[in-house]
Amino acid sequence: MDNTTHDTLTGPERQLRAGVLMGVVSGLAGITCCVSPVVLALLGIATAAEAVSLGDTLYYEYGWYFRGAGLAVAAIAVVLYLRRRGACSIDGAVRYRRTLFVLGLSAVLTYAGLFWFTKYLGVWFG
């Protein structure tokens, strides 16, 4: 039997994985205004037309609040990540710049991908 654990990632791989995870969570927090109505429709709680209407209302009236929440989640994740490594300074941020870049990239890609997916659903069902 193999005694290796499931967590056999090296330092750089673990850092990139952490960056992707933090970015996806941040992107999801920022696009919750559009994703939550889709989830309601998929669960059968709301009709597709109601979900599109709710999504439009949330996006156009409260979208910046959701984006701000996504940025806050990203900032908190960065602070916690750097603090856990004893590197909560500019030098620490420079040392973990790849992880921070991956966080930003994955957050933007998650947000953009889900935005266009929900827009596609809105056009298709609307």
FINU-153181 format. One line per 10 residues: number of its first residue (from 1); their letters; for each residue y, x, z of N, C-alpha, C, O. Coordinates in steps of 0.2 Angstrom, whole numbers, padded with zeros to 4 digits. Example, Ala and Ser with C-alpha at 12.3 -4.5 7.8 and 13.67 -1.06 7.14 Angstrom:
<rs>
1> as> -0028/0066/0039/-0022/0062/0039/-0016/0066/0039/-0017/0071/0042; -0011/0064/0035/-0005/0068/0036/0000/0064/0039/0006/0067/0040 $
</rs>
This chain:
<rs>
1> mdntthdtlt> -0006/0004/0000/0000/0000/0000/0006/0004/0000/0006/0010/0003; 0011/0002/-0004/0017/0006/-0004/0022/0005/0001/0023/-0001/0003; 0024/0010/0005/0028/0009/0011/0036/0010/0009/0040/0010/0014; 0038/0009/0003/0045/0010/0001/0048/0003/0003/0045/-0002/0002; 0054/0003/0005/0058/-0003/0006/0061/-0005/0000/0061/-0002/-0005; 0063/-0012/0000/0067/-0014/-0006/0074/-0011/-0007/0076/-0012/-0012; 0076/-0008/-0002/0083/-0005/-0002/0082/0002/-0004/0084/0006/0001; 0080/0004/-0010/0080/0011/-0011/0085/0014/-0016/0084/0018/-0020; 0091/0010/-0016/0096/0012/-0020/0100/0018/-0017/0100/0019/-0011; 0102/0022/-0022/0106/0028/-0020/0113/0026/-0018/0115/0021/-0019 $
11> gperqlragv> 0117/0031/-0015/0124/0030/-0013/0128/0027/-0018/0131/0021/-0017; 0129/0030/-0024/0133/0027/-0030/0130/0020/-0032/0134/0016/-0033; 0124/0019/-0032/0121/0013/-0034/0123/0007/-0029/0124/0002/-0031; 0122/0009/-0023/0124/0004/-0018/0131/0003/-0018/0133/-0003/-0016; 0135/0008/-0019/0143/0006/-0019/0144/0001/-0025/0148/-0003/-0024; 0141/0003/-0031/0142/-0002/-0037/0140/-0009/-0035/0143/-0014/-0037; 0134/-0009/-0032/0131/-0016/-0030/0136/-0020/-0026/0137/-0026/-0026; 0139/-0016/-0021/0143/-0019/-0016/0150/-0021/-0020/0152/-0027/-0018; 0152/-0017/-0024/0158/-0019/-0028/0157/-0025/-0032/0161/-0030/-0032; 0151/-0026/-0035/0149/-0032/-0039/0149/-0038/-0035/0152/-0043/-0036 $
21> lmgvvsglag> 0145/-0037/-0029/0145/-0043/-0025/0152/-0045/-0022/0153/-0051/-0022; 0156/-0041/-0020/0162/-0042/-0017/0167/-0046/-0023/0170/-0050/-0022; 0166/-0043/-0029/0170/-0046/-0034/0168/-0053/-0036/0172/-0057/-0038; 0161/-0054/-0036/0159/-0061/-0038/0161/-0066/-0033/0163/-0071/-0035; 0160/-0064/-0027/0163/-0068/-0021/0170/-0070/-0022/0172/-0075/-0021; 0174/-0065/-0023/0181/-0066/-0024/0183/-0070/-0030/0187/-0074/-0030; 0179/-0069/-0036/0180/-0073/-0042/0178/-0080/-0041/0182/-0084/-0043; 0173/-0081/-0037/0171/-0088/-0036/0176/-0091/-0031/0178/-0097/-0032; 0179/-0088/-0026/0184/-0091/-0022/0190/-0093/-0026/0193/-0098/-0025; 0192/-0089/-0031/0198/-0090/-0035/0197/-0096/-0040/0202/-0099/-0042 $
31> itccvspvvl> 0191/-0097/-0042/0190/-0102/-0047/0186/-0108/-0044/0184/-0113/-0048; 0186/-0109/-0038/0183/-0115/-0034/0186/-0121/-0036/0183/-0126/-0036; 0193/-0121/-0038/0196/-0127/-0041/0193/-0130/-0047/0193/-0136/-0047; 0190/-0126/-0051/0186/-0129/-0057/0179/-0129/-0056/0176/-0134/-0059; 0176/-0125/-0052/0169/-0125/-0051/0166/-0131/-0046/0161/-0134/-0048; 0170/-0133/-0041/0168/-0138/-0037/0167/-0145/-0040/0162/-0148/-0038; 0172/-0147/-0044/0170/-0153/-0048/0164/-0153/-0052/0161/-0158/-0053; 0163/-0147/-0055/0157/-0147/-0059/0150/-0148/-0055/0146/-0151/-0056; 0151/-0144/-0049/0145/-0145/-0044/0144/-0152/-0042/0139/-0155/-0041; 0150/-0156/-0040/0149/-0163/-0038/0146/-0167/-0044/0142/-0171/-0043 $
41> allgiataae> 0148/-0166/-0050/0145/-0169/-0056/0138/-0168/-0056/0134/-0172/-0058; 0136/-0161/-0056/0129/-0159/-0056/0124/-0162/-0051/0119/-0164/-0052; 0127/-0163/-0045/0124/-0166/-0039/0124/-0174/-0040/0120/-0177/-0036; 0127/-0177/-0045/0127/-0184/-0045/0132/-0187/-0041/0132/-0193/-0040; 0136/-0184/-0037/0141/-0186/-0033/0147/-0189/-0036/0150/-0194/-0034; 0149/-0186/-0042/0154/-0189/-0046/0152/-0189/-0053/0147/-0186/-0056; 0155/-0193/-0057/0154/-0194/-0064/0157/-0188/-0068/0162/-0185/-0065; 0155/-0187/-0074/0158/-0181/-0078/0166/-0182/-0079/0170/-0178/-0078; 0168/-0189/-0080/0175/-0190/-0081/0179/-0189/-0075/0185/-0186/-0075; 0176/-0191/-0069/0180/-0190/-0063/0180/-0182/-0061/0185/-0180/-0059 $
51> avslgdtlyy> 0175/-0178/-0063/0175/-0171/-0062/0180/-0168/-0066/0183/-0163/-0063; 0181/-0170/-0072/0186/-0167/-0077/0193/-0168/-0074/0197/-0164/-0074; 0194/-0175/-0072/0200/-0177/-0069/0202/-0173/-0063/0207/-0170/-0062; 0197/-0172/-0058/0198/-0168/-0052/0199/-0161/-0053/0203/-0158/-0050; 0195/-0158/-0058/0196/-0151/-0060/0203/-0150/-0063/0206/-0145/-0061; 0206/-0154/-0067/0212/-0153/-0070/0218/-0154/-0064/0222/-0150/-0064; 0217/-0159/-0060/0222/-0159/-0054/0222/-0153/-0050/0227/-0150/-0048; 0216/-0151/-0048/0215/-0145/-0043/0218/-0139/-0047/0221/-0135/-0044; 0216/-0138/-0053/0218/-0132/-0057/0226/-0132/-0058/0229/-0127/-0057; 0229/-0137/-0060/0236/-0137/-0062/0241/-0138/-0056/0246/-0136/-0057 $
61> eygwyfrgag> 0238/-0142/-0051/0243/-0142/-0045/0242/-0137/-0040/0246/-0136/-0036; 0235/-0135/-0039/0234/-0131/-0033/0230/-0124/-0035/0228/-0120/-0031; 0231/-0123/-0042/0227/-0117/-0045/0229/-0110/-0041/0225/-0106/-0040; 0236/-0110/-0040/0238/-0103/-0037/0236/-0102/-0030/0235/-0097/-0028; 0235/-0108/-0026/0232/-0107/-0020/0225/-0105/-0020/0223/-0100/-0016; 0221/-0107/-0025/0214/-0105/-0025/0214/-0097/-0028/0210/-0093/-0025; 0218/-0096/-0032/0219/-0089/-0034/0221/-0084/-0029/0218/-0079/-0028; 0226/-0087/-0025/0228/-0083/-0019/0222/-0082/-0014/0221/-0077/-0011; 0218/-0087/-0013/0212/-0087/-0009/0207/-0081/-0011/0204/-0078/-0007; 0207/-0081/-0018/0202/-0076/-0021/0205/-0069/-0020/0201/-0065/-0018 $
71> lavaaiavvl> 0211/-0068/-0020/0214/-0062/-0019/0214/-0060/-0012/0212/-0054/-0010; 0214/-0065/-0007/0214/-0064/0000/0206/-0062/0002/0205/-0057/0006; 0202/-0065/-0001/0195/-0063/0000/0193/-0056/-0003/0190/-0052/0001; 0196/-0054/-0009/0195/-0047/-0011/0198/-0042/-0006/0196/-0037/-0005; 0204/-0044/-0004/0208/-0039/0000/0204/-0038/0007/0203/-0033/0009; 0202/-0044/0010/0198/-0043/0016/0191/-0039/0015/0189/-0035/0019; 0188/-0041/0009/0182/-0037/0008/0183/-0030/0007/0179/-0026/0009; 0189/-0028/0004/0190/-0021/0003/0192/-0017/0010/0189/-0012/0011; 0196/-0021/0014/0197/-0018/0021/0191/-0017/0025/0190/-0012/0028; 0186/-0022/0025/0180/-0022/0029/0176/-0017/0026/0172/-0013/0030 $
81> ylrrrgacsi> 0175/-0016/0019/0171/-0011/0016/0173/-0004/0018/0169/0000/0020; 0180/-0003/0017/0182/0004/0019/0182/0005/0026/0181/0011/0028; 0184/0000/0030/0183/0001/0038/0176/0003/0040/0175/0007/0044; 0171/0000/0037/0164/0001/0039/0162/0008/0037/0158/0011/0041; 0165/0011/0032/0164/0018/0030/0169/0023/0033/0168/0029/0032; 0173/0021/0038/0178/0025/0041/0183/0028/0036/0185/0034/0037; 0184/0024/0031/0189/0027/0026/0194/0022/0024/0196/0021/0018; 0197/0019/0029/0202/0014/0028/0209/0017/0027/0213/0017/0032; 0210/0021/0022/0216/0024/0020/0217/0025/0013/0212/0023/0009; 0222/0028/0011/0223/0029/0004/0218/0034/0001/0215/0033/-0004 $
91> dgavryrrtl> 0216/0039/0005/0211/0044/0003/0204/0040/0003/0201/0042/-0002; 0203/0036/0007/0197/0032/0007/0196/0028/0001/0191/0027/-0003; 0202/0025/-0001/0202/0020/-0007/0201/0025/-0013/0198/0023/-0018; 0204/0031/-0013/0203/0035/-0019/0196/0037/-0019/0193/0038/-0025; 0193/0039/-0014/0186/0041/-0013/0181/0035/-0016/0176/0037/-0019; 0183/0029/-0015/0178/0024/-0017/0182/0020/-0022/0181/0014/-0023; 0185/0023/-0027/0189/0020/-0032/0184/0017/-0037/0186/0011/-0040; 0178/0019/-0038/0173/0016/-0043/0171/0009/-0040/0171/0005/-0044; 0170/0009/-0034/0168/0003/-0031/0173/-0002/-0031/0172/-0008/-0033; 0180/0000/-0030/0185/-0005/-0030/0187/-0007/-0037/0189/-0013/-0038 $
101> fvlglsavlt> 0186/-0002/-0042/0187/-0004/-0049/0181/-0010/-0051/0183/-0014/-0054; 0175/-0008/-0049/0170/-0013/-0051/0171/-0020/-0047/0170/-0025/-0050; 0174/-0020/-0041/0176/-0026/-0038/0181/-0030/-0042/0180/-0036/-0043; 0186/-0026/-0044/0191/-0030/-0048/0188/-0032/-0055/0190/-0038/-0057; 0185/-0028/-0058/0182/-0030/-0064/0177/-0036/-0064/0177/-0041/-0068; 0173/-0036/-0059/0168/-0041/-0058/0171/-0048/-0056/0169/-0053/-0058; 0177/-0047/-0052/0181/-0053/-0050/0184/-0056/-0056/0184/-0062/-0057; 0187/-0052/-0060/0190/-0055/-0066/0185/-0058/-0071/0186/-0063/-0074; 0180/-0055/-0072/0175/-0057/-0076/0171/-0064/-0074/0170/-0068/-0078; 0170/-0064/-0067/0168/-0070/-0064/0172/-0076/-0065/0171/-0081/-0067 $
111> yaglfwftky> 0179/-0075/-0063/0184/-0080/-0064/0184/-0082/-0071/0184/-0088/-0073; 0185/-0077/-0076/0186/-0079/-0083/0180/-0083/-0086/0181/-0088/-0089; 0174/-0080/-0084/0168/-0083/-0087/0167/-0090/-0084/0166/-0095/-0088; 0168/-0091/-0078/0168/-0098/-0075/0173/-0103/-0078/0172/-0109/-0078; 0179/-0100/-0078/0185/-0104/-0081/0183/-0106/-0088/0184/-0112/-0089; 0181/-0102/-0092/0179/-0104/-0099/0173/-0109/-0099/0173/-0113/-0104; 0168/-0108/-0095/0163/-0112/-0095/0165/-0119/-0093/0163/-0124/-0095; 0169/-0120/-0087/0171/-0126/-0085/0176/-0130/-0090/0176/-0136/-0091; 0180/-0126/-0094/0184/-0128/-0099/0180/-0131/-0105/0181/-0137/-0107; 0174/-0128/-0106/0169/-0130/-0111/0166/-0136/-0109/0166/-0141/-0113 $
121> lgvwfg> 0164/-0137/-0103/0161/-0143/-0100/0166/-0149/-0101/0165/-0154/-0102; 0173/-0147/-0099/0178/-0152/-0099/0179/-0155/-0106/0180/-0161/-0107; 0179/-0151/-0111/0180/-0153/-0118/0174/-0157/-0120/0174/-0162/-0123; 0168/-0155/-0118/0162/-0158/-0120/0161/-0165/-0117/0159/-0170/-0120; 0163/-0165/-0110/0162/-0172/-0107/0168/-0176/-0106/0168/-0182/-0105; 0174/-0173/-0108/0180/-0176/-0107/0182/-0181/-0112/0187/-0184/-0112 $
</rs>
